């Protein structure tokens, strides 16, 4: 999350977690959405960086964080067998 600051990262994490929750058809609380969004942002940033994809600003960070959060929820459901 380049250039958004800590408060921006938290807000983007909450939004990304909520969007991923809606996309995957889940029901979580605010804290879980924030955790999923922030971990998803780390996962998405790592994968995007490894692939050479650059992103910046709020919109780019939100897209990468959301994709990472969706991937995280998918992987968790695959491991849990849901």
Backbone as numpy.savetxt, mean C-alpha at the origin, in Angstrom:
# Nx Ny Nz CAx CAy CAz Cx Cy Cz
8.17 6.38 -0.79 7.33 7.55 -0.79 8.22 8.77 -0.79
8.63 9.12 -1.95 9.57 10.21 -2.12 8.90 11.57 -1.96
9.40 12.37 -1.03 8.99 13.75 -0.90 7.62 14.01 -0.33
7.04 13.10 0.42 5.71 13.35 0.98 5.75 13.60 2.48
6.83 13.30 3.16 6.92 13.51 4.61 6.23 12.42 5.39
6.43 12.44 6.69 5.89 11.38 7.55 4.36 11.46 7.66
3.82 12.65 7.80 2.36 12.79 7.88 1.71 12.41 6.55
2.33 12.82 5.45 1.83 12.44 4.13 1.89 10.94 3.93
2.96 10.30 4.43 3.10 8.84 4.30 2.01 8.13 5.09
1.67 8.65 6.25 0.60 8.03 7.06 -0.74 8.18 6.35
-1.02 9.36 5.83 -2.29 9.58 5.14 -2.37 8.72 3.88
-1.28 8.66 3.12 -1.24 7.82 1.92 -1.39 6.35 2.31
-0.77 5.94 3.42 -0.89 4.56 3.89 -2.33 4.20 4.23
-3.01 5.11 4.92 -4.42 4.86 5.27 -5.27 4.76 4.00
-5.07 5.69 3.07 -5.83 5.65 1.82 -5.52 4.40 1.01
-4.25 4.05 0.91 -3.86 2.86 0.15 -4.44 1.60 0.78
-4.41 1.52 2.11 -4.99 0.37 2.80 -6.49 0.28 2.58
-7.16 1.43 2.59 -8.61 1.44 2.38 -8.95 1.04 0.94
-8.21 1.58 -0.02 -8.46 1.23 -1.43 -8.21 -0.26 -1.65
-7.12 -0.77 -1.09 -6.83 -2.20 -1.24 -7.90 -3.05 -0.58
-8.40 -2.60 0.58 -9.47 -3.30 1.27 -10.72 -3.37 0.40
-11.08 -2.27 -0.23 -12.25 -2.24 -1.10 -12.05 -3.12 -2.32
-10.87 -3.07 -2.90 -10.57 -3.85 -4.09 -10.60 -5.34 -3.80
-10.11 -5.74 -2.64 -10.04 -7.15 -2.28 -11.30 -7.64 -1.57
-12.26 -6.75 -1.32 -13.52 -7.15 -0.69 -13.37 -7.54 0.77
-12.57 -6.83 1.50 -12.33 -7.10 2.92 -12.96 -6.02 3.78
-13.00 -6.28 5.07 -13.48 -5.30 6.05 -12.47 -5.23 7.18
-11.73 -4.13 7.24 -10.75 -3.90 8.29 -11.03 -2.57 8.95
-10.37 -2.33 10.05 -10.48 -1.06 10.74 -9.43 -0.08 10.26
-9.46 1.12 10.80 -8.55 2.18 10.41 -7.10 1.81 10.68
-6.81 1.25 11.84 -5.43 0.89 12.18 -4.91 -0.20 11.25
-5.72 -1.20 10.98 -5.30 -2.27 10.06 -5.08 -1.72 8.65
-5.96 -0.82 8.21 -5.77 -0.20 6.89 -4.46 0.56 6.83
-4.13 1.27 7.92 -2.90 2.04 7.94 -1.68 1.11 7.88
-1.72 0.04 8.65 -0.59 -0.91 8.67 -0.45 -1.58 7.31
-1.56 -2.04 6.76 -1.52 -2.69 5.44 -1.02 -1.69 4.38
-1.49 -0.47 4.45 -1.07 0.54 3.49 0.41 0.88 3.60
0.91 1.03 4.84 2.32 1.37 5.02 3.24 0.21 4.63
2.88 -1.01 5.03 3.67 -2.17 4.63 3.57 -2.37 3.12
2.38 -2.16 2.57 2.20 -2.25 1.13 3.03 -1.20 0.40
3.14 -0.02 0.98 3.96 1.04 0.38 5.42 0.62 0.34
5.90 0.02 1.42 7.28 -0.46 1.44 7.48 -1.56 0.40
6.53 -2.49 0.34 6.61 -3.58 -0.63 6.55 -3.04 -2.06
5.60 -2.16 -2.32 5.46 -1.58 -3.64 6.68 -0.75 -4.04
7.24 0.01 -3.11 8.44 0.81 -3.40 9.63 -0.08 -3.71
9.76 -1.16 -2.96 10.87 -2.08 -3.19 10.76 -2.71 -4.58
9.58 -3.20 -4.92 9.38 -3.85 -6.22 9.54 -2.85 -7.36
8.96 -1.65 -7.21 9.08 -0.64 -8.26 10.55 -0.23 -8.45
11.27 -0.08 -7.35 12.69 0.27 -7.45 13.50 -0.83 -8.11
13.19 -2.08 -7.78 13.91 -3.21 -8.37 13.63 -3.32 -9.88
12.46 -2.87 -10.29 12.09 -2.93 -11.71 12.51 -1.67 -12.45
13.06 -0.70 -11.74 13.49 0.54 -12.37 12.38 1.53 -12.64
11.25 1.36 -11.98 10.11 2.26 -12.16 10.25 3.40 -11.16
10.24 4.63 -11.66 10.33 5.77 -10.76 8.94 6.37 -10.56
8.73 6.90 -9.41 7.46 7.53 -9.07 7.76 8.69 -8.16
6.87 9.62 -8.09 7.09 10.76 -7.21 5.79 11.45 -6.88
5.82 12.22 -5.85 4.66 12.98 -5.44 3.59 12.13 -4.78
2.50 12.76 -4.49 1.42 12.12 -3.76 0.72 11.06 -4.61
0.43 11.38 -5.86 -0.31 10.44 -6.72 0.53 9.20 -7.00
1.78 9.39 -7.36 2.65 8.25 -7.62 2.83 7.38 -6.39
3.01 8.01 -5.23 3.15 7.26 -3.99 1.88 6.50 -3.64
0.72 7.12 -3.89 -0.55 6.45 -3.61 -0.75 5.25 -4.53
-0.41 5.38 -5.79 -0.56 4.26 -6.73 0.35 3.11 -6.32
1.62 3.39 -6.06 2.56 2.34 -5.68 2.16 1.70 -4.35
1.75 2.52 -3.38 1.34 1.99 -2.08 0.09 1.12 -2.21
-0.86 1.54 -3.04 -2.08 0.76 -3.23 -1.77 -0.57 -3.90
-0.95 -0.54 -4.94 -0.57 -1.80 -5.60 0.16 -2.73 -4.64
1.04 -2.17 -3.83 1.74 -2.98 -2.83 0.80 -3.55 -1.78
-0.19 -2.74 -1.35 -1.15 -3.21 -0.36 -2.04 -4.31 -0.91
-2.46 -4.17 -2.17 -3.26 -5.22 -2.81 -2.45 -6.50 -2.90
-1.18 -6.38 -3.31 -0.30 -7.55 -3.37 -0.13 -8.18 -2.00
0.05 -7.35 -0.98 0.20 -7.86 0.38 -1.05 -8.62 0.83
-2.23 -8.05 0.61 -3.47 -8.74 0.99 -3.65 -10.04 0.20
-3.28 -10.03 -1.07 -3.36 -11.23 -1.88 -2.44 -12.32 -1.33
-1.20 -11.93 -1.02 -0.25 -12.91 -0.48 -0.70 -13.45 0.87
-1.22 -12.57 1.72 -1.71 -13.02 3.03 -2.88 -13.99 2.89
-3.79 -13.71 1.95 -4.92 -14.62 1.76 -4.47 -15.93 1.16
-3.44 -15.94 0.33 -2.92 -17.17 -0.25 -2.26 -18.03 0.83
-1.55 -17.39 1.74 -0.88 -18.12 2.82 -1.91 -18.67 3.81
-2.93 -17.88 4.10 -3.96 -18.31 5.03 -4.94 -19.30 4.42
-5.00 -19.36 3.11 -5.89 -20.31 2.44 -7.32 -19.81 2.34
-7.54 -18.52 2.33 -8.88 -17.95 2.23 -9.30 -17.87 0.80
